[in-house]
Amino acid sequence: MSGPSRPYDARLAAWLVKPLVGGPVSPNHLTTLRLATGLLGAWLFAAGDSPNAAAILIVLSNFLDHTDGELARLGGRQSQFGHNFDLISDAIVTSGMFIGIGYGLQPVLGQSALGMGLAAGIAVATIFHLRNLLESRYGKTVTRQPRWRGFEAEDVLYLTPVVSWCEQLPLFLRAACIGAPIALVLVIVHYRQVERLARTVRP
């Protein structure tokens, strides 16, 4: 899909990785880089003394998440292993970010900060798991995220540096520990609806 409905970051990623097509860099290399960058960002959040650098690394990791898929698509190098590696990396980085923020904010919010981070992180990990189950059973169509003028819901993570620079990570964490479980409930409802519909149309 190459029309205007494609997310802006995916289009930019495709342009950047085009010179790598046919070269020694594989999509799995880019996934590994995405995972390492995200884990470093989560670790810096947990350390608590470099939140701005952590936020920049999370944004970079979020963007790199698009490069592996685009390189695989352009070079005809899609694989089930690569797809699963990408999904697992997504879950680890996003969950790790929230847990890292919670751990790092304990001097500010007390021990409840880690609880909030864990609540958001576990909810996010469960969301990824359920979406992966749906995709493996019924295809990508049922898990496609809503888009608006070239943006996706996950693009809100690009605002993480702004949140950090404005010293609003405590508010961000509180919002995440409420919003992520709510999102999980919505995904569970969607999961059950898809499963129910699939049972009704089976011969």
C-alpha positions in Angstrom: 0.0 0.0 0.0 1.6 3.2 -1.1 -1.2 5.7 -1.2 -1.7 8.8 1.0 -3.3 6.7 3.8 0.1 5.1 4.6 1.6 6.6 7.8 4.2 9.3 7.3 6.8 7.5 9.3 6.4 4.4 7.2 6.8 6.4 4.0 10.0 8.1 5.4 11.3 4.7 6.5 10.8 3.2 3.1 12.7 6.1 1.5 15.6 5.8 3.9 16.0 2.0 3.6 15.7 1.9 -0.2 19.5 2.1 -0.7 19.9 -1.0 1.6 17.8 -3.3 -0.7 20.0 -6.1 -1.9 22.8 -5.3 0.5 24.2 -7.1 3.6 21.8 -5.4 6.0 18.8 -7.6 6.7 15.4 -6.6 8.2 16.4 -8.6 11.3 19.4 -6.4 11.7 17.2 -3.4 11.9 14.8 -5.1 14.3 17.8 -5.9 16.5 18.8 -2.3 16.4 15.3 -1.2 17.2 15.2 -3.6 20.2 18.6 -2.5 21.5 17.8 1.2 21.1 14.5 0.8 22.9 16.0 -1.2 25.8 18.7 1.4 26.3 16.0 4.1 26.4 14.0 2.0 29.0 17.1 1.5 31.0 17.9 5.3 31.0 14.3 6.0 32.1 14.8 3.5 35.0 18.2 5.1 35.9 16.2 8.4 36.3 19.1 10.8 35.6 18.8 11.1 31.7 15.1 11.1 30.9 15.5 13.4 27.9 18.1 11.1 26.3 15.8 8.1 27.1 12.9 9.8 25.4 14.9 10.5 22.3 16.1 6.8 22.2 12.5 5.6 22.5 11.4 7.9 19.6 14.3 6.6 17.5 13.4 3.0 18.4 9.7 3.7 17.5 10.8 5.0 14.1 13.2 2.1 13.5 10.3 -0.2 14.0 9.1 0.8 10.6 12.4 0.3 8.8 12.6 -3.5 9.2 9.2 -4.1 7.6 9.8 -1.7 4.8 13.2 -3.3 4.0 11.6 -6.7 4.0 8.7 -5.5 1.8 11.0 -3.7 -0.7 13.5 -6.5 -0.9 11.1 -9.4 -0.8 12.6 -10.7 2.4 9.5 -11.3 4.5 9.7 -14.2 6.9 7.6 -15.6 9.7 10.6 -15.4 12.0 11.2 -11.8 11.2 7.5 -10.9 11.7 7.5 -12.6 15.1 10.8 -11.0 16.1 9.3 -7.6 15.2 6.2 -8.2 17.3 8.1 -9.4 20.3 10.4 -6.5 20.1 7.5 -4.1 19.9 6.0 -5.6 23.1 9.3 -5.6 25.0 10.3 -2.0 24.1 6.9 -0.4 24.8 6.3 -2.4 28.0 9.9 -1.7 29.1 9.5 2.0 28.5 6.5 2.2 30.9 8.2 0.0 33.5 11.4 2.0 33.2 9.6 5.3 33.7 7.8 3.9 36.7 11.0 2.6 38.3 12.8 5.9 37.6 10.0 8.0 39.1 10.0 6.3 42.5 12.0 9.1 44.1 9.3 11.5 42.9 6.1 9.4 43.3 7.1 6.8 45.7 6.7 3.0 45.3 3.3 3.5 43.6 5.3 4.7 40.5 6.6 1.2 39.9 3.1 -0.2 40.3 1.8 2.2 37.7 4.6 1.4 35.3 4.0 -2.3 35.8 0.2 -1.9 35.3 0.8 0.0 32.0 3.6 -2.4 30.9 1.6 -5.6 31.5 -1.5 -4.2 29.8 0.6 -3.2 26.8 2.3 -6.7 26.6 -1.1 -8.4 26.9 -2.5 -6.1 24.1 0.4 -7.1 21.8 -0.2 -10.8 22.6 -3.9 -10.7 21.8 -3.4 -8.7 18.7 -0.8 -11.2 17.6 -3.2 -14.1 18.2 -5.9 -12.4 16.1 -3.4 -11.6 13.3 -2.1 -15.2 13.2 -5.6 -16.6 13.0 -7.5 -14.1 10.9 -4.9 -11.9 9.1 -3.7 -8.3 9.5 -7.0 -6.7 8.5 -8.6 -7.4 11.9 -5.7 -5.8 13.8 -5.2 -2.8 11.6 -4.9 0.4 13.7 -7.1 3.4 13.0 -5.4 6.1 11.0 -6.1 9.8 10.5 -4.4 11.8 7.8 -1.3 9.7 7.8 -1.0 9.2 11.6 -1.6 6.2 13.8 -2.5 5.9 17.4 1.0 4.7 18.3 2.5 7.9 16.9 1.7 9.5 20.2 5.0 8.0 21.4 6.8 10.6 19.2 5.7 13.2 21.8 7.7 11.5 24.6 10.6 13.9 24.3 8.2 16.9 24.7 6.7 15.2 27.8 10.1 14.7 29.2 11.4 18.2 28.4 8.3 19.7 30.0 8.9 17.5 33.1 5.5 15.9 32.7 6.6 12.2 33.0 4.6 11.8 36.2 1.4 12.9 34.5 2.3 10.7 31.5 2.8 7.7 33.7 -0.5 8.3 35.5 -2.3 8.6 32.2 -0.7 5.4 30.9 -1.6 3.4 34.0 -5.2 4.3 33.3 -5.3 4.4 29.5 -3.4 1.2 28.9 -5.8 -1.0 30.9 -8.7 0.7 29.3 -7.2 -0.1 25.9 -6.7 -3.7 27.0 -10.4 -4.0 27.8 -11.3 -2.7 24.4 -8.9 -5.1 22.7 -10.4 -8.0 24.8 -13.9 -7.0 23.6 -12.7 -6.8 20.0 -10.9 -10.2 20.4 -14.1 -11.8 21.6 -16.2 -10.2 18.9 -13.8 -11.5 16.2 -13.8 -15.0 17.8 -17.6 -15.0 18.0 -18.0 -13.9 14.4 -15.5 -16.5 13.2 -17.5 -19.3 15.0 -20.7 -18.2 13.4 -19.3 -18.3 9.8 -17.5 -21.6 10.1 -19.1 -24.4 8.2 
